[in-house]
Amino acid sequence: MTEYQTPKDRAFTNLLLKSAPQESAAFMNLKHSAERTDGVIPIKYRELMSVAVALTTQCGYCIEAHINNAVQAGASREEIAETVFIAAALRAGGAVGTGLMAMRLFEEASSSSQ
């Protein structure tokens, strides 16, 4: 294999959706609900949240789609930049939070091996 993820993979979108129709319909319904424009949260903020989540999940396709949507919704360069750093801080915070569990598990494993 010469490459893992590439925009050429998008050619398989319909195959994936058709191969699991019930699951893909449920996913697409959830996706459309999250991206709706008539919600209480304005679309620009929905898209900035989506960018932040896409950055933490590191989905290139999601990052591209939600950056484009955010720009269309009026997001500025500065808002995208702040979103990047908010996502980075929360991702790092998650590592610290699970690090607390790692410390507990280490202590439990160390205690039981003595």
N, CA and C of each residue as an Amber inpcrd file, in Angstrom:
protein
   342
   0.8600000  -1.1690000   0.0000000   0.0000000   0.0000000   0.0000000
   0.9060000   1.2320000   0.0000000   0.6230000   2.1490000  -0.8890000
   1.4610000   3.3380000  -1.0090000   0.9410000   4.5280000  -0.2380000
  -0.3600000   4.5420000   0.0510000  -0.9340000   5.6530000   0.8080000
  -2.1520000   5.1580000   1.5710000  -2.4100000   5.8000000   2.6950000
  -3.5290000   5.3770000   3.5160000  -4.7720000   6.1670000   3.2230000
  -4.7890000   7.4330000   3.5380000  -5.9820000   8.2390000   3.3210000
  -5.6870000   9.2520000   2.2280000  -6.5790000   9.3260000   1.2650000
  -6.4010000  10.2160000   0.1270000  -7.7830000  10.6880000  -0.3420000
  -7.8750000  11.8580000  -0.9380000  -9.1630000  12.3060000  -1.4690000
  -9.7710000  11.3280000  -2.4810000  -8.9450000  10.4780000  -3.1020000
  -9.4660000   9.4740000  -4.0330000 -10.4170000   8.5010000  -3.3380000
 -10.2810000   8.3700000  -2.0130000 -11.1550000   7.4670000  -1.2600000
 -12.6170000   7.8920000  -1.3350000 -12.8600000   9.1600000  -1.6040000
 -14.2390000   9.6490000  -1.6920000 -15.0310000   8.9150000  -2.7710000
 -14.3440000   8.3400000  -3.7250000 -15.0180000   7.5820000  -4.7820000
 -15.7830000   6.3860000  -4.2150000 -15.4680000   5.9880000  -2.9910000
 -16.1080000   4.8360000  -2.3610000 -17.2750000   5.2220000  -1.4480000
 -17.6430000   6.4920000  -1.4280000 -18.7190000   6.9620000  -0.5550000
 -20.0230000   6.2170000  -0.8140000 -20.4750000   6.1880000  -2.0530000
 -21.7520000   5.5270000  -2.3530000 -21.6880000   4.0300000  -2.0670000
 -20.5580000   3.4000000  -2.3360000 -20.4170000   1.9780000  -2.0480000
 -20.5680000   1.7170000  -0.5510000 -19.9380000   2.5540000   0.2600000
 -20.0560000   2.4110000   1.7110000 -21.5040000   2.6000000   2.1610000
 -22.1340000   3.6670000   1.6950000 -23.5140000   3.9570000   2.0980000
 -24.4770000   2.8530000   1.6580000 -24.3180000   2.3600000   0.4410000
 -25.2080000   1.3140000  -0.0730000 -24.9500000  -0.0450000   0.5800000
 -23.7470000  -0.2440000   1.0910000 -23.4030000  -1.5360000   1.6950000
 -23.9770000  -1.7030000   3.0970000 -24.3740000  -0.6250000   3.7190000
 -24.9980000  -0.6750000   5.0500000 -26.1220000   0.3550000   5.0730000
 -27.2060000   0.1070000   4.3430000 -28.2300000   1.1360000   4.1460000
 -28.9100000   1.6250000   5.4190000 -29.2270000   0.7430000   6.3370000
 -29.9110000   1.1690000   7.5590000 -28.9790000   2.0210000   8.4180000
 -27.7610000   1.5690000   8.5790000 -26.7930000   2.3120000   9.3880000
 -26.4280000   3.6370000   8.7420000 -26.2400000   3.6240000   7.4250000
 -25.8700000   4.8740000   6.7600000 -27.0200000   5.8770000   6.7940000
 -28.2500000   5.3960000   6.7030000 -29.4000000   6.3070000   6.7980000
 -29.4610000   6.9490000   8.1810000 -29.2150000   6.1490000   9.2110000
 -29.2240000   6.6960000  10.5730000 -28.1020000   7.7150000  10.7430000
 -26.9110000   7.3930000  10.2290000 -25.7880000   8.3190000  10.3260000
 -26.0840000   9.6120000   9.5820000 -26.5900000   9.5040000   8.3690000
 -26.8690000  10.7030000   7.5750000 -27.9490000  11.5590000   8.2260000
 -28.9430000  10.9330000   8.8580000 -29.9750000  11.6870000   9.5720000
 -29.3530000  12.4570000  10.7350000 -28.4800000  11.7870000  11.4870000
 -27.7980000  12.4610000  12.5950000 -26.9310000  13.6050000  12.0750000
 -26.1990000  13.3570000  10.9990000 -25.3440000  14.3820000  10.4030000
 -26.1730000  15.5950000   9.9720000 -27.2800000  15.3430000   9.2920000
 -28.1340000  16.4540000   8.8300000 -28.7660000  17.1930000  10.0130000
 -29.1170000  16.4770000  11.0640000 -29.6680000  17.1290000  12.2600000
 -28.6320000  18.0350000  12.9090000 -27.4070000  17.5640000  12.9880000
 -26.3410000  18.3520000  13.6060000 -25.9940000  19.5800000  12.7760000
 -26.1540000  19.4770000  11.4630000 -25.7710000  20.5700000  10.5700000
 -26.9430000  21.4500000  10.1530000 -28.0950000  21.2700000  10.7840000
 -29.2700000  22.0360000  10.3700000 -29.0660000  23.5280000  10.6250000
 -29.7320000  24.3220000   9.8430000 -29.5850000  25.7780000   9.9410000
 -30.6940000  26.4260000  10.7560000 -31.6950000  25.6570000  11.1630000
 -32.8360000  26.2360000  11.8810000 -32.7850000  25.9690000  13.3850000
 -31.6280000  25.5730000  13.8930000 -31.5070000  25.2950000  15.3190000
 -31.3110000  26.5570000  16.1390000 -31.3380000  26.4110000  17.4320000
 -31.1230000  27.5280000  18.3480000 -29.6770000  28.0250000  18.2390000
 -28.7420000  27.0950000  18.0600000 -27.3370000  27.4820000  17.8980000
 -27.1410000  27.9470000  16.4560000 -26.6360000  29.1600000  16.2680000
 -26.4180000  29.6590000  14.9060000 -25.4420000  28.7630000  14.1320000
 -25.6240000  28.7120000  12.8210000 -24.8390000  27.8170000  11.9720000
 -23.3360000  28.0730000  12.0950000 -22.9240000  29.3250000  12.2270000
 -21.4880000  29.6000000  12.3430000 -20.9180000  28.9160000  13.5860000
 -21.6380000  28.9690000  14.6930000 -21.1490000  28.3340000  15.9180000
 -21.2060000  26.8190000  15.8080000 -22.2290000  26.3010000  15.1390000
 -22.3000000  24.8500000  14.9010000 -21.0710000  24.4030000  14.1140000
 -20.7130000  25.1850000  13.1090000 -19.5780000  24.8190000  12.2710000
 -18.2520000  24.9730000  13.0120000 -18.1300000  25.9950000  13.8490000
 -16.9030000  26.1240000  14.6400000 -16.7670000  24.9510000  15.6180000
 -17.8820000  24.5220000  16.2090000 -17.8430000  23.3370000  17.0740000
 -17.4660000  22.1080000  16.2570000 -18.0060000  22.0170000  15.0570000
 -17.6920000  20.8770000  14.1970000 -16.2210000  20.8760000  13.8000000
 -15.6630000  22.0470000  13.5400000 -14.2350000  22.1420000  13.2380000
 -13.4240000  21.6500000  14.4360000 -13.7890000  22.0910000  15.6350000
 -13.0550000  21.6790000  16.8320000 -13.0890000  20.1680000  17.0150000
 -14.2550000  19.5780000  16.8530000 -14.3690000  18.1280000  16.9950000
 -13.5740000  17.4300000  15.8950000 -13.6770000  17.9220000  14.6730000
 -12.9330000  17.3190000  13.5640000 -11.4300000  17.3760000  13.8070000
 -10.9710000  18.4650000  14.3990000  -9.5450000  18.5650000  14.7180000
  -9.1420000  17.5380000  15.7640000  -9.9820000  17.3290000  16.7670000
  -9.6160000  16.3730000  17.8170000  -9.7360000  14.9330000  17.3390000
 -10.6720000  14.6550000  16.4230000 -10.7770000  13.3040000  15.8800000
  -9.8320000  13.1000000  14.7080000  -9.2530000  14.1760000  14.2160000
  -8.2760000  14.1820000  13.1340000  -8.8180000  13.5760000  11.8420000
 -10.0600000  13.9150000  11.5430000 -10.6840000  13.4720000  10.2940000
 -10.4610000  14.5540000   9.2360000  -9.5600000  14.2800000   8.3050000
  -9.2370000  15.2580000   7.2680000 -10.4390000  15.6860000   6.4460000
 -11.3080000  14.7040000   6.1220000 -12.4900000  15.0200000   5.3370000
 -13.4180000  15.9460000   6.1210000 -13.5750000  15.6780000   7.4170000
 -14.4420000  16.5080000   8.2650000 -13.8590000  17.9080000   8.4280000
 -12.5420000  17.9800000   8.6150000 -11.8980000  19.2860000   8.7530000
 -12.1660000  20.1240000   7.5070000 -11.9320000  19.5330000   6.3520000
 -12.1460000  20.2570000   5.0950000 -13.5990000  20.7030000   4.9400000
 -14.5270000  19.7900000   5.1600000 -15.9430000  20.1180000   4.9830000
 -16.3860000  21.2080000   5.9490000 -15.9860000  21.0960000   7.2120000
 -16.4780000  22.0540000   8.2020000 -15.7430000  23.3850000   8.1410000
 -14.4930000  23.4030000   7.6760000 -13.8290000  24.6940000   7.4170000
 -14.5850000  25.4100000   6.2920000 -14.8830000  24.6760000   5.2170000
 -15.6340000  25.2900000   4.1090000 -16.9900000  25.7910000   4.5790000
 -17.6930000  24.9790000   5.3730000 -19.0020000  25.4040000   5.8920000
 -18.8750000  26.6120000   6.8110000 -17.8340000  26.6230000   7.6460000
 -17.6230000  27.7400000   8.5750000 -17.3640000  29.0320000   7.8040000
 -16.5500000  28.9480000   6.7660000 -16.2780000  30.1300000   5.9360000
 -17.5860000  30.6200000   5.3030000 -18.3750000  29.7000000   4.7640000
 -19.6610000  30.0790000   4.1680000 -20.5910000  30.7110000   5.1980000
 -20.4560000  30.2790000   6.4650000 -21.3120000  30.8180000   7.5300000
 -20.7580000  32.1160000   8.1150000 -19.6230000  32.5770000   7.5960000
 -19.0830000  33.8640000   8.0280000 -17.9790000  33.8080000   9.0580000
 -17.4240000  32.6390000   9.3150000 -16.3320000  32.5330000  10.2940000
 -15.0850000  33.2410000   9.7490000 -14.3710000  33.8640000  10.6600000
 -13.1590000  34.5810000  10.2740000 -11.9230000  33.7010000  10.4980000
 -10.8240000  34.1220000   9.9370000  -9.5310000  33.4510000  10.1400000
  -9.2130000  33.3690000  11.6330000  -9.4740000  34.4680000  12.3370000
  -9.1810000  34.5130000  13.7660000 -10.0620000  33.5370000  14.5500000
 -11.3160000  33.4050000  14.1500000 -12.2010000  32.4360000  14.8200000
 -11.7250000  31.0080000  14.5840000 -11.2710000  30.7220000  13.3710000
 -10.7280000  29.3890000  13.0870000  -9.4710000  29.1580000  13.9200000
  -8.5940000  30.1480000  13.9870000  -7.3610000  30.0040000  14.7600000
  -7.6630000  29.7660000  16.2400000  -8.5930000  30.5260000  16.8030000
  -8.9510000  30.3060000  18.2060000  -9.5670000  28.9250000  18.3940000
 -10.3670000  28.4900000  17.4420000 -10.9660000  27.1580000  17.5090000
  -9.8920000  26.0830000  17.5270000  -8.8530000  26.2640000  16.7190000
  -7.7280000  25.3140000  16.7030000  -7.1230000  25.1820000  18.0910000
  -6.8690000  26.2950000  18.7450000  -6.2100000  26.2460000  20.0500000
  -7.1400000  25.7920000  21.1670000  -8.4160000  26.0910000  21.0490000
  -9.3830000  25.5520000  22.0190000  -9.4230000  24.0320000  21.9020000
  -9.4890000  23.5310000  20.6660000  -9.4990000  22.0800000  20.4520000
  -8.2100000  21.4510000  20.9770000  -7.0770000  22.1050000  20.7410000
  -5.7930000  21.5750000  21.2180000  -5.7590000  21.5150000  22.7420000
  -6.2680000  22.5450000  23.3870000  -6.2730000  22.5660000  24.8530000
  -7.1700000  21.4650000  25.4110000  -8.3330000  21.2830000  24.8030000
  -9.2420000  20.2500000  25.2830000  -8.6940000  18.8590000  25.0150000
  -8.0370000  18.6830000  23.8830000  -7.4250000  17.3840000  23.5870000
  -6.3360000  17.0890000  24.6150000  -5.5340000  18.0900000  24.9250000
  -4.4870000  17.9070000  25.9340000  -5.1010000  17.6530000  27.2990000
  -6.1730000  18.3530000  27.6120000  -6.8610000  18.1420000  28.8880000
  -7.3910000  16.7320000  29.0050000  -7.8790000  16.1880000  27.9080000
  -8.3580000  14.8100000  27.9010000  -7.2340000  13.8340000  28.2150000
  -6.0480000  14.1160000  27.6940000  -4.9010000  13.2510000  27.9820000
  -4.5370000  13.3220000  29.4610000  -4.6110000  14.4980000  30.0480000
  -4.3280000  14.6370000  31.4750000  -5.4000000  13.9080000  32.2920000
  -6.6540000  14.0660000  31.8980000  -7.7430000  13.3860000  32.6050000
  -7.5880000  11.8780000  32.5770000  -7.2930000  11.3200000  31.4160000
  -7.0870000   9.8750000  31.3530000  -5.7530000   9.4870000  31.9640000
  -4.8490000  10.4500000  32.0440000  -3.5810000  10.2140000  32.7490000
  -3.8030000   9.9460000  34.2280000  -4.8200000  10.5820000  34.8040000
  -5.1710000  10.3010000  36.2030000  -5.5610000   8.8380000  36.3700000
  -6.3450000   8.3260000  35.4090000  -6.7160000   6.9210000  35.4460000
  -5.4700000   6.0480000  35.2890000  -4.5610000   6.4330000  34.3940000
  -3.3280000   5.6720000  34.1990000  -2.5310000   5.5940000  35.4980000
  -2.4810000   6.6860000  36.2430000  -1.7560000   6.6850000  37.5210000
  -2.4200000   5.7280000  38.5080000  -3.7550000   5.7630000  38.5650000
  -4.4660000   4.8410000  39.4470000  -4.2060000   3.3940000  39.0500000
  -4.2880000   3.1130000  37.7460000  -4.0530000   1.7520000  37.2760000
  -2.6310000   1.2980000  37.5650000  -1.6750000   2.2100000  37.4410000
  -0.2920000   1.8730000  37.7810000  -0.1770000   1.5230000  39.2530000
  -0.7850000   2.3510000  40.0900000  -0.7230000   2.0920000  41.5340000
  -1.3730000   0.7560000  41.8710000  -2.5000000   0.4570000  41.2460000
  -3.1770000  -0.8270000  41.4910000  -2.3120000  -1.9920000  41.0230000
  -1.7070000  -1.8610000  39.8360000  -0.8630000  -2.9340000  39.3050000
   0.3960000  -3.1010000  40.1450000   0.9510000  -1.9960000  40.6050000
   2.1640000  -2.0700000  41.4250000   1.8800000  -2.7130000  42.7790000
   0.7240000  -2.3780000  43.3420000   0.3560000  -2.9210000  44.6510000
   0.1030000  -4.4160000  44.5640000  -0.5120000  -4.8720000  43.4930000
  -0.8520000  -6.2890000  43.3830000   0.3510000  -7.1480000  43.0170000
   1.4270000  -6.5370000  42.4980000   2.6000000  -7.3480000  42.1120000
   3.6160000  -7.4540000  43.2450000   3.3430000  -6.8250000  44.3540000
   4.3030000  -6.8800000  45.4860000   3.9490000  -7.9700000  46.4490000
